[in-house]
Amino acid sequence: MSIASRLREDIRAARQRDPAARSSAEVFLGYSGLHAIWAYRIAHRWWRSPGMRLAARLLSQAARAATGVEIHPGARIGRRFFIDHGMGVVIGETAVIGHDVMLYHGVTLGGKSSGHGKRHPTLGDGVVVGAGAQVLGDITIGARCVIGANAVVVHDAAPDSVIVGIPGVARPRGGTGGASASATQASRADAAADEDAWLDPAIYI
């Protein structure tokens, strides 16, 4: 994919996810989260060449100063990644982020140890992480999970989970007992989901 095509794809992703975006020009010129991602992509390319690692780190620090977003150039990030507002986001060196992931401001994808090796989280495709959430350690968050604002997540989560609280507790999205549940069980699960509506992370994002 050409650089121009990748830029257009990123801008489309931002416009699809942010209802405040009025034009592609506004997104291109004024969205610090995208600027941080674009700087990361250059820095990551440099990071893959051992002789360029210092330059990659310096570029990432310059991007941090300009945007308020710190992405280590060693992180691996998929396509159509979007950071809304951006300020205060930190992504560690060994973090792995899938395609179509969205982070809100104040999110940390951090480590829990000072050892070498994989020490930051892996986010599957389509994950959404609410403002202020902390996702810590070498854990895996499955595809299409939603992490509520200010959650502290230190354990793996299965795909299609909602994770809220400190420490974060995962539950299936929709609150049903699965396709094999009886109609009565499904009804009870729906009622419980209604009673637990305050757990829906969308109200905290």
C-alpha positions as CSV (number, residue, x, y, z in Angstrom):
1,M,0.0,0.0,0.0
2,S,1.3,3.4,-0.9
3,I,1.9,6.2,1.6
4,A,-1.0,8.2,0.1
5,S,-3.3,5.3,0.3
6,R,-2.4,4.6,3.9
7,L,-3.0,8.3,4.8
8,R,-6.4,8.2,3.2
9,E,-7.3,5.0,5.0
10,D,-6.3,6.5,8.3
11,I,-8.3,9.7,7.7
12,R,-11.4,7.6,6.7
13,A,-11.1,5.6,9.9
14,A,-10.9,8.7,12.0
15,R,-14.0,10.2,10.3
16,Q,-16.0,7.0,10.7
17,R,-15.2,6.9,14.4
18,D,-15.4,10.6,15.4
19,P,-18.7,12.3,14.9
20,A,-17.0,15.6,15.5
21,A,-14.9,15.3,12.4
22,R,-16.3,17.7,9.8
23,S,-13.8,17.2,6.9
24,S,-10.8,15.3,5.8
25,A,-8.8,18.5,5.8
26,E,-9.6,19.1,9.5
27,V,-8.6,15.5,10.4
28,F,-5.4,15.7,8.4
29,L,-4.3,19.0,9.9
30,G,-5.7,19.0,13.4
31,Y,-5.9,15.5,14.8
32,S,-2.9,14.9,17.1
33,G,-3.7,11.2,17.5
34,L,-3.2,10.7,13.8
35,H,-0.1,12.7,13.7
36,A,1.3,10.5,16.5
37,I,0.4,7.4,14.5
38,W,2.1,8.7,11.4
39,A,5.3,9.6,13.3
40,Y,5.2,6.1,14.9
41,R,5.1,4.4,11.5
42,I,8.2,6.2,10.4
43,A,10.0,5.5,13.7
44,H,8.9,1.9,13.6
45,R,10.5,1.5,10.1
46,W,13.7,3.0,11.5
47,W,13.5,0.8,14.6
48,R,13.7,-2.3,12.5
49,S,17.2,-1.3,11.4
50,P,19.6,-1.6,14.4
51,G,21.7,1.3,13.3
52,M,18.6,3.6,13.3
53,R,17.2,2.8,16.7
54,L,18.5,6.0,18.3
55,A,17.0,8.1,15.6
56,A,13.7,6.2,16.0
57,R,13.6,6.9,19.7
58,L,14.4,10.6,19.2
59,L,11.6,10.8,16.6
60,S,9.2,9.1,19.0
61,Q,10.1,11.6,21.7
62,A,9.6,14.6,19.4
63,A,6.2,13.2,18.5
64,R,5.4,12.8,22.2
65,A,6.3,16.5,22.8
66,A,4.2,17.6,19.8
67,T,1.1,15.4,20.4
68,G,1.0,14.2,24.0
69,V,1.1,10.6,22.7
70,E,4.0,8.3,23.4
71,I,4.3,5.3,21.2
72,H,7.5,3.3,21.5
73,P,8.8,2.6,18.0
74,G,9.2,-1.1,18.8
75,A,5.4,-1.6,19.3
76,R,3.6,-3.4,16.5
77,I,0.4,-1.7,15.4
78,G,-2.1,-2.8,12.7
79,R,-4.1,-0.8,10.1
80,R,-6.8,1.8,10.7
81,F,-5.7,2.5,14.3
82,F,-7.3,5.6,15.8
83,I,-6.5,7.5,19.0
84,D,-9.3,10.0,19.9
85,H,-8.1,13.2,21.5
86,G,-4.8,11.4,22.2
87,M,-3.4,13.3,25.1
88,G,-1.7,11.1,27.7
89,V,-1.7,7.8,25.7
90,V,1.3,5.6,26.3
91,I,2.1,2.5,24.3
92,G,5.0,0.3,25.4
93,E,7.8,-1.3,23.4
94,T,6.4,-4.9,23.2
95,A,2.7,-4.0,22.8
96,V,0.9,-5.6,19.8
97,I,-2.2,-3.9,18.5
98,G,-4.5,-5.5,15.8
99,H,-6.4,-3.8,13.0
100,D,-9.3,-1.4,13.6
101,V,-8.4,-0.7,17.2
102,M,-9.5,2.6,18.9
103,L,-8.0,4.2,22.1
104,Y,-9.4,7.2,24.0
105,H,-7.2,9.7,25.8
106,G,-5.2,8.7,28.9
107,V,-4.9,5.0,28.0
108,T,-1.7,3.1,29.0
109,L,-0.6,-0.1,27.4
110,G,2.1,-0.8,29.9
111,G,4.2,-3.4,31.6
112,K,4.3,-4.9,35.1
113,S,7.9,-5.9,35.1
114,S,11.3,-4.5,34.2
115,G,12.5,-7.7,32.6
116,H,13.3,-8.2,28.9
117,G,11.0,-10.0,26.5
118,K,7.2,-9.6,26.0
119,R,5.9,-7.4,28.8
120,H,3.2,-5.3,27.3
121,P,-0.4,-6.3,26.2
122,T,-1.7,-7.6,22.9
123,L,-5.0,-6.2,21.7
124,G,-7.0,-8.1,19.1
125,D,-8.8,-6.6,16.1
126,G,-11.6,-4.2,16.7
127,V,-10.8,-3.6,20.4
128,V,-12.0,-0.3,22.0
129,V,-10.3,1.1,25.1
130,G,-12.1,3.8,27.1
131,A,-10.5,6.9,28.5
132,G,-8.0,6.5,31.3
133,A,-7.9,2.7,31.2
134,Q,-4.7,0.9,32.1
135,V,-4.0,-2.4,30.3
136,L,-0.9,-3.9,32.0
137,G,1.4,-6.8,31.4
138,D,1.8,-9.5,28.8
139,I,-1.9,-10.3,28.5
140,T,-4.1,-10.8,25.5
141,I,-7.4,-8.9,25.0
142,G,-9.5,-10.8,22.4
143,A,-11.0,-9.3,19.3
144,R,-13.9,-6.9,19.6
145,C,-13.5,-6.4,23.3
146,V,-14.6,-3.1,24.9
147,I,-12.7,-1.9,27.9
148,G,-14.5,0.7,30.1
149,A,-13.0,4.0,31.1
150,N,-10.6,3.9,34.0
151,A,-10.6,0.1,34.1
152,V,-7.3,-1.6,35.2
153,V,-6.9,-4.7,33.2
154,V,-4.3,-7.3,34.3
155,H,-5.8,-10.6,33.0
156,D,-6.5,-12.0,29.6
157,A,-10.0,-11.5,28.2
158,A,-11.9,-13.7,25.7
159,P,-13.1,-12.2,22.4
160,D,-16.3,-10.1,22.5
161,S,-16.0,-9.3,26.2
162,V,-16.8,-6.1,28.1
163,I,-14.2,-5.3,30.8
164,V,-14.9,-2.8,33.6
165,G,-13.7,-2.2,37.1
166,I,-10.5,-2.2,39.2
167,P,-9.2,-4.8,38.7
168,G,-11.0,-5.3,35.4
169,V,-13.7,-8.0,35.2
170,A,-14.7,-9.4,31.8
171,R,-18.1,-10.5,30.9
172,P,-19.6,-11.5,27.5
173,R,-21.0,-8.6,25.5
174,G,-24.8,-8.8,25.5
175,G,-25.0,-10.8,28.8
176,T,-26.7,-13.9,27.3
177,G,-25.8,-17.5,28.2
178,G,-24.9,-18.6,24.7
179,A,-26.8,-20.0,21.7
180,S,-27.8,-23.2,23.6
181,A,-29.5,-21.4,26.5
182,S,-33.3,-21.9,26.9
183,A,-35.7,-19.1,26.3
184,T,-36.2,-18.7,30.0
185,Q,-32.5,-18.5,30.7
186,A,-32.1,-16.0,27.9
187,S,-34.9,-13.9,29.3
188,R,-33.3,-13.9,32.8
189,A,-30.0,-13.0,31.3
190,D,-31.5,-10.1,29.4
191,A,-33.1,-8.9,32.6
192,A,-29.8,-9.1,34.4
193,A,-28.2,-7.2,31.6
194,D,-30.7,-4.4,32.0
195,E,-30.2,-4.3,35.8
196,D,-26.4,-4.1,35.2
197,A,-26.7,-1.4,32.5
198,W,-24.5,0.9,34.6
199,L,-21.6,-1.5,33.8
200,D,-21.8,-0.6,30.1
201,P,-18.5,1.1,29.4
202,A,-20.1,3.2,26.7
203,I,-21.5,5.5,29.4
204,Y,-18.0,6.2,30.7
205,I,-16.3,6.9,27.4
